[in-house]
Structures are given as structure tokens and as C-alpha cells.
Amino acid sequence: MRTPPEPDMARLARAFKVHKANSGMTYDQLAEATGLARQTLLNLAAGRTYGDLRTWLILAKVWGVTLDDLTAAAWRGHAGG
């Protein structure tokens, strides 16, 4: 049995920035809409943290995208991704 590929977690910061820019929301607006701390959002954008599943589910809901769409960048470059 083959081990599945590892996601490229560094790409999540870029995906965060793209979706945030597309939303037109400021960090303060995003913090209010998600209930996440502004500092957490800044850390996600900078790649200092990756967050957890709850964080990405909330962001996907607020931005009106699927979790798959939001996190797809982590799998780019892998077979099937």
C-alpha cells in the first residue's frame, strides 16, 4: 500500500490571501464575520500557523466556497490534485 502524498501546507497561506482578496474583506471584517481572532487571521496569511479544520470550515462558509476549493492549493502538484 502506497503512502498518500503530504499536502504542501505553505500553499495554504497563499490560498488564504487569494480568497481574502477576492472577498474584499478587511481583517477586522473577516474577524467579525468568522469569530476568529484578527491575530489568528494574520498568522494564517503569513503562514505562521495553519489553523485547524474548524478554522478552514468557518472561512469556507464565510467566503461561500467549499472546503475542497479553499484547500485545493495544498494538493497542487500531486497526482489527482
Backbone as JSON, one array per atom type, in Angstrom:
{
  "sequence": "MRTPPEPDMARLARAFKVHKANSGMTYDQLAEATGLARQTLLNLAAGRTYGDLRTWLILAKVWGVTLDDLTAAAWRGHAGG",
  "N": [[0.84, -1.18, 0.0], [0.59, 2.17, -0.91], [1.87, 5.17, 0.51], [-0.05, 8.06, 1.06], [0.4, 11.27, -0.57], [1.95, 14.09, 1.03], [0.32, 17.08, 2.01], [1.1, 20.33, 0.73], [1.56, 22.5, 2.95], [2.39, 25.13, 3.12], [1.28, 26.37, 0.99], [-1.25, 26.98, 1.77], [-1.32, 29.47, 3.0], [-1.04, 31.19, 0.85], [-3.41, 30.57, -0.51], [-5.26, 31.44, 1.37], [-4.77, 34.21, 1.3], [-5.52, 34.82, -1.35], [-8.28, 34.18, -1.37], [-9.18, 35.89, 0.62], [-8.59, 38.39, -0.53], [-10.24, 38.23, -2.79], [-12.68, 38.33, -1.53], [-12.84, 40.9, -0.64], [-12.84, 41.72, 1.94], [-11.77, 43.29, 4.97], [-9.26, 42.61, 7.48], [-10.4, 43.09, 9.98], [-13.16, 42.99, 9.38], [-13.33, 40.35, 8.51], [-12.6, 38.99, 10.83], [-14.75, 39.67, 12.47], [-16.89, 38.49, 11.05], [-16.22, 35.79, 11.12], [-15.66, 35.15, 13.75], [-13.17, 34.54, 14.52], [-9.98, 35.34, 15.9], [-8.38, 38.39, 15.05], [-5.59, 38.34, 15.0], [-5.1, 35.63, 14.63], [-6.02, 35.34, 12.01], [-4.18, 36.98, 10.68], [-1.87, 35.5, 11.2], [-2.44, 33.15, 9.77], [-2.42, 34.15, 7.16], [0.24, 34.86, 6.94], [1.47, 32.45, 7.08], [2.37, 31.52, 9.49], [0.93, 29.92, 11.08], [-1.21, 27.1, 10.59], [-3.79, 26.72, 11.22], [-6.82, 24.94, 12.11], [-9.13, 22.28, 11.33], [-11.69, 23.29, 11.95], [-11.26, 26.07, 11.75], [-10.75, 26.39, 8.95], [-13.12, 25.42, 7.9], [-14.94, 27.34, 8.83], [-13.94, 29.64, 7.52], [-14.35, 28.88, 4.84], [-17.14, 28.77, 4.77], [-17.85, 31.47, 5.32], [-16.68, 32.74, 3.13], [-18.09, 31.59, 1.11], [-17.32, 29.3, -0.33], [-16.37, 25.9, -1.1], [-14.83, 23.62, 1.21], [-13.02, 21.98, -0.07], [-12.4, 23.53, -2.37], [-11.21, 25.72, -1.13], [-8.93, 24.64, 0.07], [-7.58, 23.35, -1.95], [-5.19, 24.18, -3.13], [-3.16, 23.2, -1.56], [-2.74, 20.67, -2.46], [-1.92, 20.8, -5.06], [0.16, 19.81, -7.72], [0.41, 17.24, -6.96], [-0.39, 13.9, -7.86], [-3.63, 13.55, -9.01], [-4.36, 15.86, -7.78]],
  "CA": [[0.0, 0.0, 0.0], [1.36, 3.41, -1.02], [1.56, 6.26, 1.43], [-0.55, 9.22, 0.32], [1.32, 12.42, -0.55], [1.75, 15.11, 2.06], [-0.09, 18.37, 1.46], [2.05, 21.44, 0.83], [0.85, 23.4, 3.85], [2.8, 26.51, 2.87], [0.38, 26.92, -0.03], [-2.49, 27.43, 2.39], [-1.21, 30.92, 3.24], [-1.35, 31.84, -0.43], [-4.84, 30.37, -0.77], [-5.94, 32.34, 2.3], [-4.63, 35.58, 0.79], [-6.31, 34.94, -2.57], [-9.7, 34.2, -1.03], [-9.44, 37.13, 1.36], [-8.59, 39.47, -1.51], [-11.46, 38.09, -3.6], [-13.85, 38.68, -0.71], [-12.85, 42.33, -0.4], [-12.99, 41.96, 3.38], [-10.6, 43.65, 5.76], [-9.04, 41.65, 8.57], [-11.39, 43.35, 11.02], [-14.44, 42.46, 8.91], [-13.23, 38.89, 8.5], [-12.62, 38.56, 12.23], [-16.14, 39.8, 12.95], [-17.73, 37.52, 10.34], [-15.85, 34.41, 11.45], [-15.48, 34.92, 15.18], [-11.76, 34.21, 14.73], [-9.18, 36.49, 16.3], [-7.67, 39.07, 13.96], [-4.21, 37.85, 15.01], [-5.14, 34.29, 14.02], [-6.13, 35.55, 10.57], [-2.88, 37.48, 10.23], [-0.93, 34.37, 11.25], [-2.76, 32.27, 8.64], [-1.96, 34.82, 5.94], [1.7, 34.88, 6.94], [1.98, 31.08, 7.13], [2.94, 31.21, 10.81], [0.1, 28.84, 11.61], [-2.05, 26.51, 9.55], [-5.15, 26.6, 11.71], [-7.33, 23.58, 12.24], [-10.26, 22.02, 10.45], [-12.75, 24.23, 12.29], [-10.89, 27.37, 11.18], [-10.92, 26.37, 7.5], [-14.55, 25.26, 7.63], [-15.56, 28.65, 9.05], [-13.52, 30.52, 6.44], [-15.03, 28.44, 3.62], [-18.55, 29.17, 4.88], [-17.93, 32.92, 5.21], [-16.31, 33.13, 1.77], [-19.01, 30.97, 0.15], [-16.64, 28.29, -1.15], [-16.27, 24.61, -0.43], [-13.55, 23.35, 1.87], [-12.14, 21.45, -1.12], [-11.9, 24.65, -3.18], [-10.35, 26.56, -0.31], [-7.67, 23.97, 0.42], [-7.06, 22.63, -3.12], [-3.82, 24.58, -3.43], [-2.22, 22.36, -0.79], [-2.56, 19.42, -3.17], [-1.45, 21.01, -6.43], [1.46, 19.19, -7.98], [0.32, 15.83, -6.62], [-1.28, 13.16, -8.75], [-5.01, 13.62, -8.57], [-4.63, 17.09, -7.06]],
  "C": [[0.89, 1.25, 0.0], [0.91, 4.44, 0.0], [1.05, 7.44, 0.62], [0.43, 10.38, 0.4], [0.97, 13.36, 0.6], [1.27, 16.4, 1.4], [1.02, 19.41, 1.64], [1.37, 22.54, 1.64], [1.21, 24.87, 3.64], [1.88, 27.18, 1.84], [-0.94, 27.41, 0.55], [-2.47, 28.93, 2.65], [-1.55, 31.68, 1.96], [-2.83, 31.73, -0.76], [-5.67, 31.3, 0.13], [-5.93, 33.76, 1.72], [-5.49, 35.8, -0.46], [-7.79, 35.06, -2.23], [-10.07, 35.45, -0.24], [-9.52, 38.31, 0.4], [-9.86, 39.43, -2.36], [-12.71, 38.51, -2.84], [-13.97, 40.19, -0.52], [-12.96, 42.7, 1.07], [-11.68, 42.41, 3.99], [-10.4, 42.57, 6.82], [-10.06, 41.85, 9.68], [-12.76, 42.8, 10.63], [-14.45, 40.93, 8.92], [-13.26, 38.33, 9.92], [-14.04, 38.61, 12.78], [-17.03, 38.73, 12.33], [-17.47, 36.09, 10.77], [-15.83, 34.11, 12.94], [-14.05, 34.51, 15.52], [-11.0, 35.48, 15.11], [-8.46, 37.07, 15.09], [-6.24, 38.56, 13.86], [-4.12, 36.45, 14.39], [-5.19, 34.42, 12.5], [-4.82, 36.06, 9.99], [-1.84, 36.36, 10.2], [-1.18, 33.38, 10.12], [-2.21, 32.86, 7.35], [-0.45, 34.8, 5.81], [2.31, 33.48, 6.94], [2.62, 30.72, 8.45], [2.16, 30.12, 11.52], [-0.75, 28.32, 10.46], [-3.51, 26.42, 9.98], [-5.54, 25.15, 11.87], [-8.54, 23.44, 11.32], [-11.39, 23.01, 10.7], [-12.49, 25.59, 11.65], [-11.18, 27.42, 9.69], [-12.37, 26.16, 7.1], [-15.28, 26.6, 7.79], [-15.2, 29.6, 7.91], [-14.24, 30.16, 5.13], [-16.49, 28.91, 3.64], [-18.69, 30.68, 4.67], [-17.64, 33.38, 3.79], [-17.19, 32.48, 0.71], [-18.35, 30.01, -0.82], [-16.66, 26.97, -0.4], [-14.9, 24.48, 0.24], [-12.55, 22.82, 0.84], [-11.55, 22.57, -1.97], [-10.91, 25.49, -2.39], [-8.98, 25.94, -0.08], [-7.02, 23.24, -0.76], [-5.59, 22.96, -3.41], [-2.79, 23.72, -2.7], [-1.9, 21.06, -1.51], [-2.04, 19.59, -4.59], [-0.05, 20.44, -6.59], [1.49, 17.72, -7.62], [-0.63, 15.16, -7.6], [-2.69, 13.21, -8.17], [-5.34, 14.92, -7.88], [-4.46, 18.31, -7.91]]
}
